[in-house]
Amino acid sequence: MRKFIILGLMAATAVPTMASAQSRGEIRQDRREVREQREDVRDARRYGNRQDVRRERRDVRDARQELREDRRDRRNYVRYTAPYRNWSYSPVRIGFQLRPNFYSQRYYISNPVQYRLPRAGRFQQWIRYGDDLLLVNVRTGRVIRVLHNRY
């Protein structure tokens, strides 16, 4: 019983760190915010007073810090490990048939709501394939839907 409790606690502490990995879109948004804050500093230097410049510089520092944290989180997210030796990513289209190891339990998306995915139908499962998410018919291995760069 004690082992199960300890394993449960370990899993509970590991899950939030994995779920906080930043997507490429979020990092792109942070870069855009840093650029906008720099423009605000330039405008404050031209048209504002010292307090405005100080406030805008503080905003730039905060935006840069946020970008650094998001990049660090992105680097630390769970890396994809392929089910086969010498496997390399190649884009997949609808109708492509995956090998059985790709739609095994290890690659299932257990909580599709977390990724804002619709529920999978009967005999269907969302699968992680590189950075893509695939909706796969687990009976045949055929890809039904492809969402690129979603992981």
PyMOL commands that place a pseudoatom at each C-alpha (Angstrom):
pseudoatom trace, name=CA, resn=MET, resi=1, chain=A, elem=C, hetatm=0, pos=[0.000, 0.000, 0.000]
pseudoatom trace, name=CA, resn=ARG, resi=2, chain=A, elem=C, hetatm=0, pos=[2.813, 2.370, 0.897]
pseudoatom trace, name=CA, resn=LYS, resi=3, chain=A, elem=C, hetatm=0, pos=[4.416, 1.844, -2.531]
pseudoatom trace, name=CA, resn=PHE, resi=4, chain=A, elem=C, hetatm=0, pos=[1.212, 2.798, -4.306]
pseudoatom trace, name=CA, resn=ILE, resi=5, chain=A, elem=C, hetatm=0, pos=[0.900, 5.988, -2.294]
pseudoatom trace, name=CA, resn=ILE, resi=6, chain=A, elem=C, hetatm=0, pos=[4.502, 6.953, -3.008]
pseudoatom trace, name=CA, resn=LEU, resi=7, chain=A, elem=C, hetatm=0, pos=[4.085, 6.191, -6.728]
pseudoatom trace, name=CA, resn=GLY, resi=8, chain=A, elem=C, hetatm=0, pos=[0.895, 8.254, -6.794]
pseudoatom trace, name=CA, resn=LEU, resi=9, chain=A, elem=C, hetatm=0, pos=[2.634, 11.213, -5.186]
pseudoatom trace, name=CA, resn=MET, resi=10, chain=A, elem=C, hetatm=0, pos=[5.536, 10.964, -7.600]
pseudoatom trace, name=CA, resn=ALA, resi=11, chain=A, elem=C, hetatm=0, pos=[3.158, 10.896, -10.567]
pseudoatom trace, name=CA, resn=ALA, resi=12, chain=A, elem=C, hetatm=0, pos=[1.186, 13.857, -9.213]
pseudoatom trace, name=CA, resn=THR, resi=13, chain=A, elem=C, hetatm=0, pos=[4.324, 15.971, -8.929]
pseudoatom trace, name=CA, resn=ALA, resi=14, chain=A, elem=C, hetatm=0, pos=[5.599, 14.990, -12.400]
pseudoatom trace, name=CA, resn=VAL, resi=15, chain=A, elem=C, hetatm=0, pos=[2.385, 15.720, -14.327]
pseudoatom trace, name=CA, resn=PRO, resi=16, chain=A, elem=C, hetatm=0, pos=[2.195, 19.511, -13.782]
pseudoatom trace, name=CA, resn=THR, resi=17, chain=A, elem=C, hetatm=0, pos=[5.739, 20.009, -15.085]
pseudoatom trace, name=CA, resn=MET, resi=18, chain=A, elem=C, hetatm=0, pos=[5.004, 18.063, -18.244]
pseudoatom trace, name=CA, resn=ALA, resi=19, chain=A, elem=C, hetatm=0, pos=[1.742, 19.890, -18.840]
pseudoatom trace, name=CA, resn=SER, resi=20, chain=A, elem=C, hetatm=0, pos=[3.423, 23.296, -18.562]
pseudoatom trace, name=CA, resn=ALA, resi=21, chain=A, elem=C, hetatm=0, pos=[5.627, 22.865, -21.638]
pseudoatom trace, name=CA, resn=GLN, resi=22, chain=A, elem=C, hetatm=0, pos=[5.192, 25.843, -23.893]
pseudoatom trace, name=CA, resn=SER, resi=23, chain=A, elem=C, hetatm=0, pos=[4.124, 25.507, -27.487]
pseudoatom trace, name=CA, resn=ARG, resi=24, chain=A, elem=C, hetatm=0, pos=[5.904, 27.211, -30.356]
pseudoatom trace, name=CA, resn=GLY, resi=25, chain=A, elem=C, hetatm=0, pos=[2.958, 29.569, -30.735]
pseudoatom trace, name=CA, resn=GLU, resi=26, chain=A, elem=C, hetatm=0, pos=[3.261, 30.755, -27.141]
pseudoatom trace, name=CA, resn=ILE, resi=27, chain=A, elem=C, hetatm=0, pos=[6.972, 31.423, -27.576]
pseudoatom trace, name=CA, resn=ARG, resi=28, chain=A, elem=C, hetatm=0, pos=[6.244, 33.305, -30.801]
pseudoatom trace, name=CA, resn=GLN, resi=29, chain=A, elem=C, hetatm=0, pos=[3.679, 35.398, -28.923]
pseudoatom trace, name=CA, resn=ASP, resi=30, chain=A, elem=C, hetatm=0, pos=[6.247, 36.177, -26.198]
pseudoatom trace, name=CA, resn=ARG, resi=31, chain=A, elem=C, hetatm=0, pos=[8.736, 37.353, -28.833]
pseudoatom trace, name=CA, resn=ARG, resi=32, chain=A, elem=C, hetatm=0, pos=[6.073, 39.610, -30.297]
pseudoatom trace, name=CA, resn=GLU, resi=33, chain=A, elem=C, hetatm=0, pos=[5.389, 41.070, -26.849]
pseudoatom trace, name=CA, resn=VAL, resi=34, chain=A, elem=C, hetatm=0, pos=[9.100, 41.816, -26.320]
pseudoatom trace, name=CA, resn=ARG, resi=35, chain=A, elem=C, hetatm=0, pos=[9.188, 43.642, -29.680]
pseudoatom trace, name=CA, resn=GLU, resi=36, chain=A, elem=C, hetatm=0, pos=[6.096, 45.648, -28.804]
pseudoatom trace, name=CA, resn=GLN, resi=37, chain=A, elem=C, hetatm=0, pos=[7.546, 46.583, -25.413]
pseudoatom trace, name=CA, resn=ARG, resi=38, chain=A, elem=C, hetatm=0, pos=[10.755, 47.799, -27.071]
pseudoatom trace, name=CA, resn=GLU, resi=39, chain=A, elem=C, hetatm=0, pos=[8.688, 49.986, -29.392]
pseudoatom trace, name=CA, resn=ASP, resi=40, chain=A, elem=C, hetatm=0, pos=[6.880, 51.381, -26.350]
pseudoatom trace, name=CA, resn=VAL, resi=41, chain=A, elem=C, hetatm=0, pos=[10.266, 52.286, -24.793]
pseudoatom trace, name=CA, resn=ARG, resi=42, chain=A, elem=C, hetatm=0, pos=[11.249, 54.143, -27.988]
pseudoatom trace, name=CA, resn=ASP, resi=43, chain=A, elem=C, hetatm=0, pos=[7.966, 56.016, -27.952]
pseudoatom trace, name=CA, resn=ALA, resi=44, chain=A, elem=C, hetatm=0, pos=[8.376, 56.874, -24.269]
pseudoatom trace, name=CA, resn=ARG, resi=45, chain=A, elem=C, hetatm=0, pos=[11.863, 58.258, -24.948]
pseudoatom trace, name=CA, resn=ARG, resi=46, chain=A, elem=C, hetatm=0, pos=[10.517, 60.438, -27.749]
pseudoatom trace, name=CA, resn=TYR, resi=47, chain=A, elem=C, hetatm=0, pos=[7.286, 61.674, -26.244]
pseudoatom trace, name=CA, resn=GLY, resi=48, chain=A, elem=C, hetatm=0, pos=[7.200, 60.772, -22.553]
pseudoatom trace, name=CA, resn=ASN, resi=49, chain=A, elem=C, hetatm=0, pos=[8.949, 61.710, -19.349]
pseudoatom trace, name=CA, resn=ARG, resi=50, chain=A, elem=C, hetatm=0, pos=[11.407, 59.754, -17.195]
pseudoatom trace, name=CA, resn=GLN, resi=51, chain=A, elem=C, hetatm=0, pos=[8.710, 57.866, -15.332]
pseudoatom trace, name=CA, resn=ASP, resi=52, chain=A, elem=C, hetatm=0, pos=[7.226, 56.627, -18.591]
pseudoatom trace, name=CA, resn=VAL, resi=53, chain=A, elem=C, hetatm=0, pos=[10.629, 55.429, -19.786]
pseudoatom trace, name=CA, resn=ARG, resi=54, chain=A, elem=C, hetatm=0, pos=[11.298, 53.640, -16.477]
pseudoatom trace, name=CA, resn=ARG, resi=55, chain=A, elem=C, hetatm=0, pos=[7.906, 51.948, -16.543]
pseudoatom trace, name=CA, resn=GLU, resi=56, chain=A, elem=C, hetatm=0, pos=[8.366, 50.813, -20.158]
pseudoatom trace, name=CA, resn=ARG, resi=57, chain=A, elem=C, hetatm=0, pos=[11.866, 49.472, -19.436]
pseudoatom trace, name=CA, resn=ARG, resi=58, chain=A, elem=C, hetatm=0, pos=[10.432, 47.467, -16.550]
pseudoatom trace, name=CA, resn=ASP, resi=59, chain=A, elem=C, hetatm=0, pos=[7.804, 46.054, -18.899]
pseudoatom trace, name=CA, resn=VAL, resi=60, chain=A, elem=C, hetatm=0, pos=[10.544, 45.044, -21.363]
pseudoatom trace, name=CA, resn=ARG, resi=61, chain=A, elem=C, hetatm=0, pos=[12.448, 43.281, -18.574]
pseudoatom trace, name=CA, resn=ASP, resi=62, chain=A, elem=C, hetatm=0, pos=[9.314, 41.408, -17.536]
pseudoatom trace, name=CA, resn=ALA, resi=63, chain=A, elem=C, hetatm=0, pos=[8.547, 40.388, -21.128]
pseudoatom trace, name=CA, resn=ARG, resi=64, chain=A, elem=C, hetatm=0, pos=[12.113, 39.144, -21.645]
pseudoatom trace, name=CA, resn=GLN, resi=65, chain=A, elem=C, hetatm=0, pos=[11.944, 37.172, -18.410]
pseudoatom trace, name=CA, resn=GLU, resi=66, chain=A, elem=C, hetatm=0, pos=[8.698, 35.560, -19.511]
pseudoatom trace, name=CA, resn=LEU, resi=67, chain=A, elem=C, hetatm=0, pos=[10.273, 34.621, -22.855]
pseudoatom trace, name=CA, resn=ARG, resi=68, chain=A, elem=C, hetatm=0, pos=[13.294, 33.079, -21.102]
pseudoatom trace, name=CA, resn=GLU, resi=69, chain=A, elem=C, hetatm=0, pos=[11.051, 31.040, -18.811]
pseudoatom trace, name=CA, resn=ASP, resi=70, chain=A, elem=C, hetatm=0, pos=[8.922, 29.801, -21.709]
pseudoatom trace, name=CA, resn=ARG, resi=71, chain=A, elem=C, hetatm=0, pos=[12.011, 28.779, -23.683]
pseudoatom trace, name=CA, resn=ARG, resi=72, chain=A, elem=C, hetatm=0, pos=[13.349, 26.934, -20.652]
pseudoatom trace, name=CA, resn=ASP, resi=73, chain=A, elem=C, hetatm=0, pos=[10.016, 25.144, -20.203]
pseudoatom trace, name=CA, resn=ARG, resi=74, chain=A, elem=C, hetatm=0, pos=[9.975, 24.217, -23.891]
pseudoatom trace, name=CA, resn=ARG, resi=75, chain=A, elem=C, hetatm=0, pos=[13.479, 22.742, -23.655]
pseudoatom trace, name=CA, resn=ASN, resi=76, chain=A, elem=C, hetatm=0, pos=[12.525, 20.642, -20.640]
pseudoatom trace, name=CA, resn=TYR, resi=77, chain=A, elem=C, hetatm=0, pos=[9.363, 19.099, -22.048]
pseudoatom trace, name=CA, resn=VAL, resi=78, chain=A, elem=C, hetatm=0, pos=[9.186, 15.352, -22.576]
pseudoatom trace, name=CA, resn=ARG, resi=79, chain=A, elem=C, hetatm=0, pos=[11.092, 14.406, -25.707]
pseudoatom trace, name=CA, resn=TYR, resi=80, chain=A, elem=C, hetatm=0, pos=[9.587, 12.081, -28.266]
pseudoatom trace, name=CA, resn=THR, resi=81, chain=A, elem=C, hetatm=0, pos=[11.137, 8.639, -28.467]
pseudoatom trace, name=CA, resn=ALA, resi=82, chain=A, elem=C, hetatm=0, pos=[10.411, 6.633, -31.566]
pseudoatom trace, name=CA, resn=PRO, resi=83, chain=A, elem=C, hetatm=0, pos=[9.166, 3.046, -31.329]
pseudoatom trace, name=CA, resn=TYR, resi=84, chain=A, elem=C, hetatm=0, pos=[11.654, 1.811, -33.922]
pseudoatom trace, name=CA, resn=ARG, resi=85, chain=A, elem=C, hetatm=0, pos=[15.410, 2.089, -34.272]
pseudoatom trace, name=CA, resn=ASN, resi=86, chain=A, elem=C, hetatm=0, pos=[16.592, 4.462, -37.027]
pseudoatom trace, name=CA, resn=TRP, resi=87, chain=A, elem=C, hetatm=0, pos=[13.126, 6.005, -37.318]
pseudoatom trace, name=CA, resn=SER, resi=88, chain=A, elem=C, hetatm=0, pos=[13.057, 9.525, -38.710]
pseudoatom trace, name=CA, resn=TYR, resi=89, chain=A, elem=C, hetatm=0, pos=[10.087, 11.840, -38.908]
pseudoatom trace, name=CA, resn=SER, resi=90, chain=A, elem=C, hetatm=0, pos=[8.270, 12.226, -42.202]
pseudoatom trace, name=CA, resn=PRO, resi=91, chain=A, elem=C, hetatm=0, pos=[4.971, 14.096, -42.583]
pseudoatom trace, name=CA, resn=VAL, resi=92, chain=A, elem=C, hetatm=0, pos=[1.861, 11.926, -42.553]
pseudoatom trace, name=CA, resn=ARG, resi=93, chain=A, elem=C, hetatm=0, pos=[-1.345, 12.407, -44.529]
pseudoatom trace, name=CA, resn=ILE, resi=94, chain=A, elem=C, hetatm=0, pos=[-4.878, 11.155, -44.081]
pseudoatom trace, name=CA, resn=GLY, resi=95, chain=A, elem=C, hetatm=0, pos=[-5.131, 7.507, -45.104]
pseudoatom trace, name=CA, resn=PHE, resi=96, chain=A, elem=C, hetatm=0, pos=[-1.537, 6.663, -44.191]
pseudoatom trace, name=CA, resn=GLN, resi=97, chain=A, elem=C, hetatm=0, pos=[-1.253, 3.373, -42.329]
pseudoatom trace, name=CA, resn=LEU, resi=98, chain=A, elem=C, hetatm=0, pos=[0.856, 3.423, -39.170]
pseudoatom trace, name=CA, resn=ARG, resi=99, chain=A, elem=C, hetatm=0, pos=[2.765, 0.444, -37.877]
pseudoatom trace, name=CA, resn=PRO, resi=100, chain=A, elem=C, hetatm=0, pos=[1.185, -1.071, -34.747]
pseudoatom trace, name=CA, resn=ASN, resi=101, chain=A, elem=C, hetatm=0, pos=[3.896, 0.203, -32.385]
pseudoatom trace, name=CA, resn=PHE, resi=102, chain=A, elem=C, hetatm=0, pos=[2.952, 3.817, -33.196]
pseudoatom trace, name=CA, resn=TYR, resi=103, chain=A, elem=C, hetatm=0, pos=[-0.577, 3.400, -31.889]
pseudoatom trace, name=CA, resn=SER, resi=104, chain=A, elem=C, hetatm=0, pos=[0.367, 1.464, -28.801]
pseudoatom trace, name=CA, resn=GLN, resi=105, chain=A, elem=C, hetatm=0, pos=[-0.538, 2.620, -25.290]
pseudoatom trace, name=CA, resn=ARG, resi=106, chain=A, elem=C, hetatm=0, pos=[2.721, 4.561, -24.910]
pseudoatom trace, name=CA, resn=TYR, resi=107, chain=A, elem=C, hetatm=0, pos=[1.781, 7.122, -27.577]
pseudoatom trace, name=CA, resn=TYR, resi=108, chain=A, elem=C, hetatm=0, pos=[-1.905, 7.585, -26.701]
pseudoatom trace, name=CA, resn=ILE, resi=109, chain=A, elem=C, hetatm=0, pos=[-3.128, 11.030, -25.762]
pseudoatom trace, name=CA, resn=SER, resi=110, chain=A, elem=C, hetatm=0, pos=[-4.975, 10.038, -22.616]
pseudoatom trace, name=CA, resn=ASN, resi=111, chain=A, elem=C, hetatm=0, pos=[-6.644, 13.422, -22.058]
pseudoatom trace, name=CA, resn=PRO, resi=112, chain=A, elem=C, hetatm=0, pos=[-7.605, 14.973, -25.434]
pseudoatom trace, name=CA, resn=VAL, resi=113, chain=A, elem=C, hetatm=0, pos=[-9.391, 17.865, -23.700]
pseudoatom trace, name=CA, resn=GLN, resi=114, chain=A, elem=C, hetatm=0, pos=[-6.019, 19.148, -22.448]
pseudoatom trace, name=CA, resn=TYR, resi=115, chain=A, elem=C, hetatm=0, pos=[-4.941, 19.624, -26.084]
pseudoatom trace, name=CA, resn=ARG, resi=116, chain=A, elem=C, hetatm=0, pos=[-8.340, 21.014, -27.125]
pseudoatom trace, name=CA, resn=LEU, resi=117, chain=A, elem=C, hetatm=0, pos=[-9.044, 17.986, -29.270]
pseudoatom trace, name=CA, resn=PRO, resi=118, chain=A, elem=C, hetatm=0, pos=[-12.461, 16.536, -30.025]
pseudoatom trace, name=CA, resn=ARG, resi=119, chain=A, elem=C, hetatm=0, pos=[-13.270, 13.204, -28.466]
pseudoatom trace, name=CA, resn=ALA, resi=120, chain=A, elem=C, hetatm=0, pos=[-12.166, 10.178, -30.440]
pseudoatom trace, name=CA, resn=GLY, resi=121, chain=A, elem=C, hetatm=0, pos=[-14.893, 7.890, -31.735]
pseudoatom trace, name=CA, resn=ARG, resi=122, chain=A, elem=C, hetatm=0, pos=[-15.228, 4.172, -31.347]
pseudoatom trace, name=CA, resn=PHE, resi=123, chain=A, elem=C, hetatm=0, pos=[-12.008, 2.314, -32.264]
pseudoatom trace, name=CA, resn=GLN, resi=124, chain=A, elem=C, hetatm=0, pos=[-10.250, 5.663, -32.697]
pseudoatom trace, name=CA, resn=GLN, resi=125, chain=A, elem=C, hetatm=0, pos=[-7.448, 7.170, -30.651]
pseudoatom trace, name=CA, resn=TRP, resi=126, chain=A, elem=C, hetatm=0, pos=[-5.386, 10.366, -30.676]
pseudoatom trace, name=CA, resn=ILE, resi=127, chain=A, elem=C, hetatm=0, pos=[-1.717, 9.447, -31.088]
pseudoatom trace, name=CA, resn=ARG, resi=128, chain=A, elem=C, hetatm=0, pos=[1.459, 11.494, -30.750]
pseudoatom trace, name=CA, resn=TYR, resi=129, chain=A, elem=C, hetatm=0, pos=[3.653, 11.173, -33.841]
pseudoatom trace, name=CA, resn=GLY, resi=130, chain=A, elem=C, hetatm=0, pos=[6.699, 13.412, -33.470]
pseudoatom trace, name=CA, resn=ASP, resi=131, chain=A, elem=C, hetatm=0, pos=[5.256, 16.877, -32.801]
pseudoatom trace, name=CA, resn=ASP, resi=132, chain=A, elem=C, hetatm=0, pos=[2.040, 16.008, -34.643]
pseudoatom trace, name=CA, resn=LEU, resi=133, chain=A, elem=C, hetatm=0, pos=[-1.191, 14.597, -33.295]
pseudoatom trace, name=CA, resn=LEU, resi=134, chain=A, elem=C, hetatm=0, pos=[-2.967, 11.962, -35.349]
pseudoatom trace, name=CA, resn=LEU, resi=135, chain=A, elem=C, hetatm=0, pos=[-6.450, 10.538, -35.032]
pseudoatom trace, name=CA, resn=VAL, resi=136, chain=A, elem=C, hetatm=0, pos=[-5.990, 6.857, -35.850]
pseudoatom trace, name=CA, resn=ASN, resi=137, chain=A, elem=C, hetatm=0, pos=[-8.362, 3.961, -36.329]
pseudoatom trace, name=CA, resn=VAL, resi=138, chain=A, elem=C, hetatm=0, pos=[-6.692, 1.476, -33.986]
pseudoatom trace, name=CA, resn=ARG, resi=139, chain=A, elem=C, hetatm=0, pos=[-8.211, -1.540, -35.749]
pseudoatom trace, name=CA, resn=THR, resi=140, chain=A, elem=C, hetatm=0, pos=[-6.663, -0.758, -39.136]
pseudoatom trace, name=CA, resn=GLY, resi=141, chain=A, elem=C, hetatm=0, pos=[-3.916, 1.713, -38.250]
pseudoatom trace, name=CA, resn=ARG, resi=142, chain=A, elem=C, hetatm=0, pos=[-5.202, 4.237, -40.804]
pseudoatom trace, name=CA, resn=VAL, resi=143, chain=A, elem=C, hetatm=0, pos=[-4.833, 7.947, -40.073]
pseudoatom trace, name=CA, resn=ILE, resi=144, chain=A, elem=C, hetatm=0, pos=[-8.168, 9.767, -40.028]
pseudoatom trace, name=CA, resn=ARG, resi=145, chain=A, elem=C, hetatm=0, pos=[-7.028, 13.288, -39.116]
pseudoatom trace, name=CA, resn=VAL, resi=146, chain=A, elem=C, hetatm=0, pos=[-3.664, 15.079, -38.835]
pseudoatom trace, name=CA, resn=LEU, resi=147, chain=A, elem=C, hetatm=0, pos=[-2.865, 18.114, -36.678]
pseudoatom trace, name=CA, resn=HIS, resi=148, chain=A, elem=C, hetatm=0, pos=[0.662, 19.364, -37.368]
pseudoatom trace, name=CA, resn=ASN, resi=149, chain=A, elem=C, hetatm=0, pos=[2.935, 20.869, -34.657]
pseudoatom trace, name=CA, resn=ARG, resi=150, chain=A, elem=C, hetatm=0, pos=[0.411, 20.494, -31.860]
pseudoatom trace, name=CA, resn=TYR, resi=151, chain=A, elem=C, hetatm=0, pos=[2.577, 18.805, -29.254]
for i in range(1, 151): cmd.bond("trace and resi %d" % i, "trace and resi %d" % (i + 1))
show_as sticks, trace
zoom trace
